[in-house]
Amino acid sequence: MERAVGSKDIDLIAPNMTQATLEKTRDALRPIAIQTPTYDHVVGEYAGRAYPVSHIYLRHGSGFPFVVEFFENFLGYESNRLNPYLTLKNRWGLDLQVPLPEAIIATRLAFRPPESVTPSNASRLNRFIKNIHNVDWGTVNAFIDEFELRTVVEANLAQLRRKRISIIGASKIM
């Protein structure tokens, strides 16, 4: 990693994250950081479900801030519930399970307030959808329903419509 990525963070699902693993990961990131990275562990909630998250904060050698987030579950659900929406990819010399494009679309449409889906995020999402060429909207809808995101997705799409911003394929979200 020569410089921090544009999004300034990497989100990882890491069930059973321990403090020792968090510290080892922090130490492994030290060579790319200006100073020793810091970390924390927070247990929040999502729709009444426990949502533990650990963070490693660092300032990359390029000067850019960077955060690695470790989610112990997905929106308070066991991480294995994501399995139908994952595919295996090799990134950074690692074999990782990554979300299908349809799962990415669904999660981007489900940003919660206060951020919701900003005009900038909508533009990035539309570019992403254009690059896929063949979105399986049934899978997008299945993901939205599996993780009980329909209400927030519909609210976000309504908010975008009020701003005269459209998302490609939004009419296929039922």
Buried (B, 14 or more C-beta within 10 A) or exposed (E): EEEBEEEEBBEEBBEEBEEEEBEEBBEEBEEBBEEEBEBEBEEEEBBEEEBBBBBBBBBBBEEBEBBBBBBBBBBBBEBEEBEEBBEEEEEEEEEEEBBBBBBBBBBBBBBEEEEBBBEEBBEBBBEBBEEBEEBBBEBBBBBBEBBBBBEBBEBBBEBBEEEEBEBBBBEEBE
